[in-house]
Amino acid sequence: MDVKVTFFMTGGWVESYPDDVKAIYEAGHDLGNHSERHKDMATIGIAEQKDELMSVHQKVKELTGYEMTLFRPPYGSFNNELITTAEACGYYPIQWSVDSLDWKDYGTDSIISTVCEHKALGNGAIILMHNGATYTAQALETVITNIQDAGYEIVPISQLIYTDNYHLDVSGRQISDEAASSSLPEQT
């Protein structure tokens, strides 16, 4: 299977597995920022938010030469201040629409059914899976095959997102400003 995806990494993971970071990058996957220490970044100040973002950014850049631009906040927790900080650091904040719940260790079959039968699985869906979860690796091939058999193409997040003329709704989903303005009632 020649599938390219996005890997969001913490600083500790980058330090522990530098050869894996290089291999992921060299295989053509997106590298994304998941913060230095996996803190709830909506609860810390701007200076610490910047440090959380830029510490892991520098580590990845030193290892690969790659300038990450995608950021997934730990726990999916964000606020306006964090979004502004991330954007000021050159990042596009990313949320997910399908949570595999692999982090709950319910088992391989649970991951497969949770993802493949999820009501939000569709064009543009972003699926959250964890490389350290117990059953993820065992479920992955079946999840990929089922998604492809359903007619979907799996691509890195960088190929899905808007990079300008967008805003985030309250769930963290990108909305095209053009689409938002076309759904507004006409002003008379």
N, CA and C of each residue as an Amber inpcrd file, in Angstrom:
protein
   564
   0.8400000  -1.1850000   0.0000000   0.0000000   0.0000000   0.0000000
   0.8750000   1.2340000   0.0000000   0.7270000   2.0430000  -1.0050000
   1.4940000   3.2840000  -1.0750000   0.5800000   4.4380000  -0.6860000
   0.3830000   4.6130000   0.6060000  -0.5000000   5.6400000   1.1360000
   0.3510000   6.6760000   1.8400000   0.0630000   7.9380000   1.5900000
   0.7430000   9.0480000   2.2660000  -0.2430000   9.7080000   3.2140000
   0.2100000   9.9830000   4.4380000  -0.6350000  10.5640000   5.4770000
   0.1320000  11.6570000   6.2050000  -0.4270000  12.1340000   7.2970000
   0.2080000  13.1580000   8.1170000   0.4910000  12.5930000   9.5020000
   1.7220000  12.7630000   9.9670000   2.1310000  12.3440000  11.3000000
   2.3500000  13.5900000  12.1510000   1.5700000  13.7210000  13.2250000
   1.7420000  14.8260000  14.1660000   2.6020000  14.3320000  15.3190000
   3.6990000  15.0540000  15.5860000   4.6980000  14.5740000  16.5400000
   4.9260000  15.5450000  17.6850000   5.1400000  14.9720000  18.8670000
   5.5400000  15.7720000  20.0160000   7.0650000  15.8470000  20.0550000
   7.5670000  16.8100000  20.7990000   9.0080000  16.9550000  20.9340000
   9.6670000  15.7270000  21.5360000   9.0180000  15.1320000  22.5370000
   9.5740000  13.9310000  23.1630000   9.6680000  12.7730000  22.1900000
   8.6590000  12.6240000  21.3210000   8.6790000  11.5440000  20.3350000
   9.7960000  11.7870000  19.3260000   9.9640000  13.0340000  18.9080000
  11.0310000  13.3760000  17.9580000  12.3930000  13.0570000  18.5610000
  12.5730000  13.3980000  19.8370000  13.8500000  13.1010000  20.5100000
  14.0840000  11.6050000  20.6490000  13.0280000  10.8480000  20.9590000
  13.1680000   9.4070000  21.1800000  13.3340000   8.6150000  19.8920000
  12.7670000   9.1040000  18.7990000  12.7560000   8.3420000  17.5470000
  13.2190000   9.1860000  16.3470000  14.4070000   9.7780000  16.4380000
  14.8490000  10.6530000  15.3400000  14.9630000   9.9240000  13.9960000
  15.3720000   8.6670000  14.0010000  15.4860000   7.9280000  12.7380000
  14.1100000   7.6930000  12.1220000  13.0970000   7.4850000  12.9640000
  11.7360000   7.3180000  12.4580000  11.2130000   8.6150000  11.8550000
  11.5230000   9.7360000  12.4840000  11.1110000  11.0370000  11.9400000
  11.6980000  11.2080000  10.5450000  12.9710000  10.9260000  10.4070000
  13.6270000  11.0310000   9.0940000  12.9980000  10.0740000   8.0850000
  12.7340000   8.8490000   8.4990000  12.1590000   7.8470000   7.5920000
  10.7470000   8.2470000   7.1540000   9.9520000   8.7650000   8.0680000
   8.5940000   9.2240000   7.7390000   8.6680000  10.3390000   6.7090000
   9.5540000  11.2780000   6.9430000   9.7260000  12.3950000   6.0130000
  10.2200000  11.9030000   4.6440000  11.2210000  11.0590000   4.6590000
  11.7960000  10.5510000   3.4070000  10.8030000   9.6940000   2.6270000
   9.8320000   9.1060000   3.2980000   8.8090000   8.2990000   2.6300000
   7.7210000   9.1670000   1.9960000   7.7870000  10.4850000   2.2090000
   6.8530000  11.3940000   1.5530000   5.6160000  11.7640000   2.3450000
   5.6230000  11.4790000   3.6330000   4.4840000  11.8390000   4.4780000
   4.6140000  13.2840000   4.9550000   3.4680000  13.8910000   5.3230000
   3.4770000  15.1930000   5.9900000   3.9840000  15.0100000   7.4140000
   4.7520000  15.9840000   7.8810000   5.1310000  16.0410000   9.2800000
   4.3680000  17.2010000   9.9020000   3.7220000  16.9530000  11.0250000
   2.9570000  17.9810000  11.7070000   3.3750000  18.1180000  13.1580000
   3.0790000  19.2760000  13.7070000   3.4530000  19.6400000  15.0660000
   2.3130000  19.2860000  16.0190000   2.6560000  18.5800000  17.0960000
   1.6610000  18.2240000  18.1130000   2.0920000  18.7520000  19.4830000
   2.9950000  19.7120000  19.4770000   3.5230000  20.4320000  20.6420000
   4.7340000  19.7200000  21.2350000   5.4690000  20.4600000  22.0090000
   6.6640000  19.9170000  22.6470000   6.3220000  18.8820000  23.7240000
   5.4250000  19.2390000  24.6550000   5.1770000  18.3900000  25.8230000
   3.7320000  17.9020000  25.9470000   2.9210000  18.0310000  24.8830000
   1.5400000  17.5460000  24.8660000   0.7000000  18.1460000  25.9970000
   0.8450000  19.4490000  26.1900000   0.0570000  20.1580000  27.2030000
  -1.2730000  20.5900000  26.6050000  -2.2370000  20.8800000  27.4750000
  -3.4800000  21.5190000  27.0350000  -3.1240000  22.9730000  26.7600000
  -2.8910000  23.2820000  25.5210000  -2.3370000  24.5900000  25.1530000
  -3.3440000  25.7320000  25.2570000  -4.6200000  25.4160000  25.4160000
  -5.6140000  26.4620000  25.6170000  -5.5560000  27.0150000  27.0390000
  -4.7820000  26.3620000  27.9070000  -4.7120000  26.7800000  29.3070000
  -3.3940000  27.4570000  29.6610000  -2.5270000  27.6560000  28.6880000
  -1.2280000  28.2800000  28.9650000  -1.1280000  29.6120000  28.2230000
  -0.1860000  30.4380000  28.6240000  -0.0180000  31.7550000  28.0350000
   0.6270000  31.7250000  26.6660000   0.5930000  32.8660000  26.0040000
   1.1030000  32.9870000  24.6370000   2.5740000  32.6100000  24.5350000
   3.3970000  33.0820000  25.4530000   4.8320000  32.7830000  25.3920000
   5.0720000  31.2800000  25.4810000   4.3450000  30.6050000  26.3630000
   4.5110000  29.1590000  26.4960000   3.9430000  28.4310000  25.2810000
   2.8570000  28.9440000  24.7190000   2.3130000  28.3580000  23.4910000
   3.3650000  28.4060000  22.3820000   3.9920000  29.5660000  22.2140000
   5.0310000  29.7070000  21.1840000   6.1770000  28.7320000  21.4240000
   6.5790000  28.5940000  22.6930000   7.6620000  27.6660000  23.0170000
   7.2600000  26.2320000  22.6950000   6.0330000  25.8570000  23.0400000
   5.5350000  24.5110000  22.7470000   5.5500000  24.2210000  21.2430000
   5.2090000  25.2180000  20.4510000   5.1980000  25.0530000  18.9970000
   6.6050000  25.0570000  18.4100000   7.3790000  26.0430000  18.7790000
   8.6440000  26.2490000  18.0850000   9.7580000  25.3140000  18.5560000
   9.6450000  24.7490000  19.7600000  10.6630000  23.7890000  20.2200000
  10.6660000  22.5500000  19.3380000   9.5010000  21.9580000  19.1460000
   9.4240000  20.7570000  18.3040000   9.6630000  21.1250000  16.8350000
   9.2410000  22.3070000  16.4470000   9.4860000  22.7770000  15.0760000
  10.9910000  22.7520000  14.7830000  11.7800000  23.3040000  15.7010000
  13.2360000  23.3600000  15.4970000  13.8450000  21.9670000  15.4490000
  13.3680000  21.0730000  16.3010000  13.9080000  19.7020000  16.3210000
  13.6790000  19.0070000  14.9770000  12.4710000  19.1470000  14.4470000
  12.1560000  18.5100000  13.1660000  12.9520000  19.1540000  12.0440000
  13.0660000  20.4670000  12.0790000  13.8290000  21.1700000  11.0410000
  15.3010000  20.7470000  11.0610000  15.8790000  20.6240000  12.2550000
  17.2800000  20.2010000  12.3610000  17.4840000  18.7780000  11.8340000
  16.5100000  17.9080000  12.0810000  16.6240000  16.5120000  11.6290000
  16.4110000  16.3520000  10.1250000  15.4410000  17.1010000   9.5840000
  14.9940000  16.8380000   8.2160000  15.1500000  18.0200000   7.2600000
  15.2930000  19.2240000   7.7980000  15.2900000  20.4220000   6.9640000
  13.8830000  20.8860000   6.6240000  12.8670000  20.1740000   7.1080000
  11.4630000  20.4360000   6.7800000  10.8720000  21.4880000   7.7170000
  10.1540000  22.4450000   7.1280000   9.4440000  23.4730000   7.8870000
   7.9970000  23.0380000   8.0420000   7.6370000  22.5350000   9.2260000
   6.2610000  22.0950000   9.4440000   5.3050000  23.2880000   9.4030000
   4.0970000  23.0520000   8.8890000   3.0750000  24.1020000   8.8290000
   1.7310000  23.6410000   9.3960000   1.6280000  22.3800000   9.7860000
   0.3780000  21.8370000  10.3130000   0.5110000  21.6200000  11.8150000
  -0.4930000  22.0400000  12.5660000  -0.4770000  21.8990000  14.0250000
  -1.7920000  21.3190000  14.5090000  -1.7110000  20.2230000  15.2390000
  -2.8890000  19.6480000  15.8770000  -2.7500000  19.8140000  17.3720000
  -3.6280000  20.6160000  17.9750000  -3.5340000  20.8430000  19.4180000
  -3.7730000  19.5510000  20.2050000  -2.9550000  19.2990000  21.2210000
  -3.1980000  18.1370000  22.0790000  -4.6210000  18.1690000  22.6370000
  -5.2210000  17.0120000  22.6850000  -6.5860000  16.8170000  23.1980000
  -7.6520000  17.5250000  22.3550000  -7.2620000  18.1210000  21.2530000
  -8.2060000  18.8890000  20.4480000  -8.6240000  20.1750000  21.1320000
  -7.9070000  20.5640000  22.1650000  -8.2540000  21.7280000  22.9700000
  -7.6430000  22.9950000  22.3730000  -8.5000000  23.9630000  22.1020000
  -8.0040000  25.2210000  21.5500000  -8.9250000  26.3550000  21.9660000
  -8.4090000  27.5620000  21.7980000  -9.1950000  28.7790000  21.9800000
  -8.6850000  29.8000000  20.9630000  -9.3110000  30.9530000  20.8970000
  -8.9160000  31.9640000  19.9060000  -7.4600000  32.3660000  20.0610000
  -6.9930000  32.4870000  21.2960000  -5.6080000  32.8800000  21.5410000
  -4.6340000  31.8660000  20.9510000  -4.8930000  30.5710000  21.1440000
  -4.0140000  29.5380000  20.6030000  -4.0260000  29.5520000  19.0750000
  -5.1950000  29.7280000  18.4840000  -5.2790000  29.7730000  17.0160000
  -4.4550000  30.9430000  16.4850000  -4.5940000  32.0910000  17.1230000
  -3.8330000  33.2780000  16.7100000  -2.3350000  33.0430000  16.8640000
  -1.9400000  32.4390000  17.9740000  -0.5200000  32.1400000  18.2100000
   0.0090000  31.1680000  17.1650000  -0.7280000  30.1030000  16.9180000
  -0.2940000  29.1020000  15.9340000  -0.1430000  29.7370000  14.5540000
  -1.1250000  30.5310000  14.1540000  -1.0470000  31.1760000  12.8440000
   0.1250000  32.1410000  12.7800000   0.3990000  32.8620000  13.8620000
   1.5380000  33.7890000  13.8970000   2.8680000  33.0470000  13.7780000
   2.8860000  31.7880000  14.1900000   4.0920000  30.9550000  14.0790000
   4.1600000  30.2220000  12.7370000   3.2240000  30.5040000  11.8370000
   3.2430000  29.9000000  10.5100000   2.5030000  28.5830000  10.4080000
   1.5980000  28.3260000  11.3320000   0.8840000  27.0490000  11.3600000
  -0.5800000  27.1740000  10.9940000  -1.0730000  26.1120000  10.3620000
  -2.4970000  25.9230000  10.1210000  -3.0040000  24.9660000  11.1930000
  -3.8880000  25.4180000  12.0680000  -4.4340000  24.5210000  13.0900000
  -5.3410000  23.4720000  12.4470000  -5.2000000  22.2290000  12.9090000
  -5.9250000  21.1020000  12.3340000  -6.6780000  20.3690000  13.4450000
  -7.9320000  20.0570000  13.1910000  -8.7040000  19.1850000  14.0660000
  -9.0400000  17.9240000  13.2680000  -9.7760000  17.0280000  13.8500000
 -10.1690000  15.8070000  13.1650000 -11.6830000  15.7280000  13.1360000
 -12.1890000  14.9060000  12.2330000 -13.6390000  14.7020000  12.1660000
 -14.0270000  13.2690000  12.5180000 -13.0560000  12.3520000  12.4560000
 -13.3050000  10.9520000  12.7890000 -12.2450000  10.5240000  13.8130000
 -12.6790000  10.2450000  15.0280000 -11.7760000   9.7610000  16.0720000
 -11.8850000   8.2400000  16.1160000 -10.7890000   7.5640000  15.8580000
 -10.7750000   6.0980000  15.8610000 -10.9840000   5.5210000  17.2580000
 -10.8020000   6.3370000  18.2760000 -10.8580000   5.9160000  19.6770000
  -9.8320000   4.8280000  19.9770000  -8.7950000   4.7410000  19.1460000
  -7.7530000   3.7370000  19.3620000  -7.0490000   3.9240000  20.6990000
  -7.0120000   5.1350000  21.1860000  -6.3500000   5.4400000  22.4520000
  -7.0830000   4.8280000  23.6480000  -8.3100000   4.3510000  23.4450000
  -9.0640000   3.7090000  24.5300000  -8.7860000   2.2030000  24.6290000
  -8.0210000   1.6700000  23.6740000  -7.6310000   0.2530000  23.6780000
  -8.8210000  -0.7050000  23.7270000  -9.8430000  -0.4220000  22.9240000
 -11.0080000  -1.3070000  22.8480000 -10.7620000  -2.5190000  21.9540000
  -9.6960000  -2.4850000  21.1680000  -9.3720000  -3.6230000  20.3180000
  -9.4000000  -3.2850000  18.8370000  -8.8440000  -4.1860000  18.0600000
  -8.7150000  -4.0160000  16.6180000 -10.0690000  -3.8470000  15.9330000
 -11.0100000  -4.7390000  16.2180000 -12.3260000  -4.6710000  15.5730000
 -13.0420000  -3.3610000  15.8970000 -12.8610000  -2.8710000  17.1030000
 -13.4870000  -1.6060000  17.4970000 -12.9370000  -0.4450000  16.6660000
 -11.6450000  -0.4150000  16.4660000 -11.0320000   0.6450000  15.6600000
 -11.5830000   0.5920000  14.2340000 -11.6010000  -0.5930000  13.6630000
 -12.0730000  -0.7540000  12.2820000 -13.5150000  -0.2770000  12.1490000
 -14.3900000  -0.7260000  13.0240000 -15.7960000  -0.3220000  12.8980000
 -15.9970000   1.1490000  13.2470000 -15.2810000   1.6560000  14.2410000
 -15.4250000   3.0630000  14.6280000 -15.0660000   3.9750000  13.4580000
 -13.9940000   3.6750000  12.7590000 -13.5700000   4.5110000  11.6290000
 -14.4500000   4.2620000  10.4070000 -14.5780000   3.0180000  10.0190000
 -15.2210000   2.6850000   8.7430000 -16.7330000   2.8780000   8.7480000
 -17.3480000   2.9360000   9.9130000 -18.7900000   3.1460000  10.0040000
 -19.1340000   4.5090000  10.5980000 -18.1360000   5.3760000  10.7360000
 -18.3420000   6.6800000  11.3690000 -19.2270000   7.5670000  10.5060000
 -20.1550000   8.2730000  11.1200000 -21.0880000   9.1350000  10.3760000
 -20.3740000  10.2920000   9.6770000 -19.1970000  10.6730000  10.1450000
 -18.4690000  11.7820000   9.5150000 -17.4690000  11.3230000   8.4560000
 -17.3760000  10.0110000   8.2260000 -16.4560000   9.5270000   7.1950000
 -17.0210000   9.9210000   5.8330000 -16.2600000  10.7060000   5.1100000
 -16.6830000  11.1860000   3.8100000 -15.5800000  12.0230000   3.2010000
 -15.8810000  12.6640000   2.0810000 -14.8820000  13.5100000   1.4320000
 -14.3870000  14.5720000   2.4040000 -13.0730000  14.6820000   2.5270000
 -12.4700000  15.6860000   3.3920000 -12.3640000  15.2950000   4.8500000
 -12.8100000  14.0950000   5.2100000 -12.7130000  13.6670000   6.6040000
 -11.2490000  13.5710000   7.0320000 -10.9890000  13.9370000   8.2630000
  -9.6590000  13.7910000   8.8500000  -9.7890000  12.7720000   9.9760000
  -9.0520000  11.6720000   9.8390000  -9.1450000  10.5460000  10.7700000
  -7.9960000  10.6230000  11.7720000  -8.3410000  10.5600000  13.0530000
  -7.3600000  10.5880000  14.1310000  -7.0110000   9.1680000  14.5530000
  -5.7280000   8.8330000  14.4310000  -5.2190000   7.5410000  14.9120000
  -3.8700000   7.8140000  15.5760000  -3.4930000   6.9480000  16.5120000
  -2.2630000   7.1320000  17.2800000  -1.2940000   5.9810000  17.0120000
  -0.0420000   6.3200000  16.7290000   0.9360000   5.2720000  16.4300000
   1.3230000   4.4670000  17.6620000   1.0860000   4.9810000  18.8510000
   1.4580000   4.2540000  20.0580000   0.3260000   3.4650000  20.6810000
  -0.8690000   3.5590000  20.1100000  -2.0080000   2.8270000  20.6850000
  -1.8300000   1.3280000  20.4310000  -2.2990000   0.5290000  21.3610000
  -2.0600000  -0.9160000  21.3570000  -2.4990000  -1.6170000  20.0750000
  -3.6810000  -1.2980000  19.5610000  -4.2570000  -2.0710000  18.4580000
  -4.2200000  -1.3640000  17.0960000  -3.6920000  -0.1680000  17.0450000
  -3.7380000   0.6150000  15.8090000  -3.0320000  -0.0780000  14.6480000
  -1.8270000  -0.5390000  14.8740000  -1.0640000  -1.1700000  13.7870000
  -1.8010000  -2.3890000  13.2360000  -2.4710000  -3.1400000  14.1110000
  -3.1980000  -4.3310000  13.6770000  -4.4360000  -3.9640000  12.8500000
  -5.0240000  -2.8130000  13.1320000  -6.2500000  -2.4000000  12.4380000
  -5.9680000  -1.6380000  11.1490000  -4.7860000  -1.0960000  11.0240000
  -4.5010000  -0.1140000   9.9750000  -4.7390000  -0.6290000   8.5540000
  -4.2380000  -1.7900000   8.2180000  -4.3920000  -2.2870000   6.8490000
  -5.8690000  -2.4510000   6.4830000  -6.6660000  -2.9810000   7.3930000
  -8.0950000  -3.1600000   7.1190000  -8.8050000  -1.8140000   7.0040000
  -8.4610000  -0.8800000   7.8680000  -9.0610000   0.4610000   7.7940000
  -8.7580000   1.0760000   6.4340000  -7.5050000   1.0390000   6.0180000
  -7.1120000   1.6250000   4.7280000  -7.8530000   0.9440000   3.5870000
  -7.8540000  -0.3810000   3.5730000  -8.5280000  -1.1280000   2.5070000
 -10.0140000  -0.7920000   2.4610000 -10.6780000  -0.7760000   3.6090000
 -12.1160000  -0.4640000   3.6470000 -12.4090000   0.9530000   3.1550000
 -11.5720000   1.8950000   3.5390000 -11.7720000   3.2830000   3.1000000
 -11.5910000   3.3780000   1.5810000 -10.5520000   2.7490000   1.0760000
 -10.3200000   2.7710000  -0.3700000 -11.4280000   2.0280000  -1.1180000
 -11.8740000   0.9050000  -0.5880000 -12.9580000   0.1490000  -1.2180000
 -14.2650000   0.9440000  -1.2450000 -14.4130000   1.8770000  -0.3020000
 -15.6050000   2.7310000  -0.2700000 -15.4890000   3.8860000  -1.2740000
 -14.3540000   3.9550000  -1.9780000 -14.1860000   4.9570000  -3.0220000
 -13.4450000   6.2110000  -2.6110000 -12.8680000   6.2160000  -1.4240000
 -12.1410000   7.3890000  -0.9570000 -10.6530000   7.2500000  -1.2210000
 -10.0220000   8.3860000  -1.4520000  -8.5700000   8.4430000  -1.5970000
  -7.9900000   8.9680000  -0.2930000  -6.9260000   8.3560000   0.1780000
  -6.2710000   8.7900000   1.4100000  -5.1040000   9.6850000   1.0220000
  -5.1040000  10.9050000   1.5650000  -4.0640000  11.8850000   1.2390000
  -3.5960000  12.5750000   2.5150000  -2.4040000  13.1730000   2.4720000
  -1.9530000  13.9720000   3.6130000  -2.8600000  15.1950000   3.8040000
  -2.9380000  15.6610000   5.0240000  -3.8050000  16.7970000   5.3510000
  -3.4560000  18.0320000   4.5310000  -2.1920000  18.2010000   4.1980000
  -1.8030000  19.3910000   3.4200000  -2.5400000  19.4640000   2.0850000
  -3.0380000  18.3320000   1.5970000  -3.7920000  18.3210000   0.3410000
  -5.2860000  18.5600000   0.5550000  -5.7260000  18.6610000   1.8050000
  -7.1470000  18.8380000   2.1100000  -7.5190000  20.2510000   2.5400000
  -6.5670000  20.9800000   3.0900000  -6.9210000  22.2190000   3.7870000
  -6.8810000  23.4480000   2.8930000  -7.6110000  24.4730000   3.3570000
  -7.5000000  25.8010000   2.7550000  -6.2640000  26.4540000   3.3640000
  -5.5320000  27.1940000   2.5410000  -4.3660000  27.9040000   3.0700000
  -4.5690000  29.4130000   3.0760000  -5.6800000  29.8620000   2.5210000
  -6.0460000  31.2740000   2.6440000  -7.5500000  31.4160000   2.4440000
  -8.0650000  32.5650000   2.8100000  -9.4960000  32.8770000   2.6750000
 -10.3840000  31.8340000   3.3570000 -10.1050000  31.5840000   4.6290000
 -10.8970000  30.6480000   5.4160000 -10.9870000  31.1610000   6.8510000
 -11.8840000  30.5790000   7.5950000 -11.9320000  30.7940000   9.0370000
 -12.2710000  29.4550000   9.6950000 -12.1270000  29.3790000  10.9970000
 -12.4400000  28.1600000  11.7270000 -13.7730000  28.3270000  12.4260000
 -14.6130000  27.3000000  12.3480000 -15.8670000  27.3560000  13.1040000
 -15.5860000  26.9210000  14.5490000 -16.6090000  26.8670000  15.3730000
 -16.4050000  26.5650000  16.7930000 -15.8590000  25.1620000  17.0380000
 -15.9980000  24.2610000  16.0760000 -15.4650000  22.9060000  16.2370000
 -14.0230000  22.7990000  15.7590000 -13.4820000  23.8730000  15.1760000
 -12.1230000  23.8400000  14.6470000 -12.0600000  23.4450000  13.1930000
 -13.1950000  23.3120000  12.5400000 -13.2490000  22.9420000  11.1210000
 -13.0470000  24.1800000  10.2600000 -12.2430000  24.0360000   9.2070000
 -12.0410000  25.1380000   8.2780000 -13.2930000  25.3580000   7.4400000
 -13.6350000  26.6210000   7.2460000 -14.7440000  27.0110000   6.3840000
 -14.2000000  28.0290000   5.3850000 -14.3860000  27.7640000   4.1190000
 -13.9630000  28.6960000   3.0810000 -14.7570000  29.9870000   3.2280000
 -14.0820000  31.1280000   3.1890000 -14.7880000  32.4050000   3.2830000
 -15.7520000  32.5730000   2.1150000 -15.3830000  32.0210000   0.9550000
 -16.2670000  32.0870000  -0.2100000 -17.5460000  31.2950000   0.0460000
 -17.4050000  30.0950000   0.5930000 -18.5770000  29.2740000   0.8900000
 -19.4360000  29.9230000   1.9700000 -18.7850000  30.5320000   2.9600000
 -19.5280000  31.1750000   4.0430000 -20.2990000  32.3860000   3.5330000
 -19.6850000  33.1630000   2.6430000 -20.3700000  34.3580000   2.1480000
 -21.4940000  34.0020000   1.1940000 -21.3810000  32.8840000   0.4850000
 -22.4410000  32.5010000  -0.4460000 -23.6710000  31.9530000   0.2950000
 -23.4880000  31.5730000   1.5590000 -24.6280000  31.0670000   2.3170000
 -25.3100000  32.1390000   3.1630000 -24.7720000  33.3440000   3.1330000
 -25.3880000  34.4470000   3.8590000 -26.5810000  34.9880000   3.0910000
 -27.5970000  35.4480000   3.8030000 -28.7410000  36.0310000   3.0930000
 -28.3380000  37.3450000   2.4210000 -28.9820000  37.6330000   1.3320000
 -28.6790000  38.8750000   0.6160000 -29.0650000  40.0800000   1.4670000
 -28.2420000  41.0960000   1.4030000 -28.5240000  42.3510000   2.1100000
 -29.2630000  43.2900000   1.1670000 -30.3310000  43.8950000   1.6120000
 -31.0490000  44.8640000   0.7680000 -31.0550000  46.2310000   1.3820000
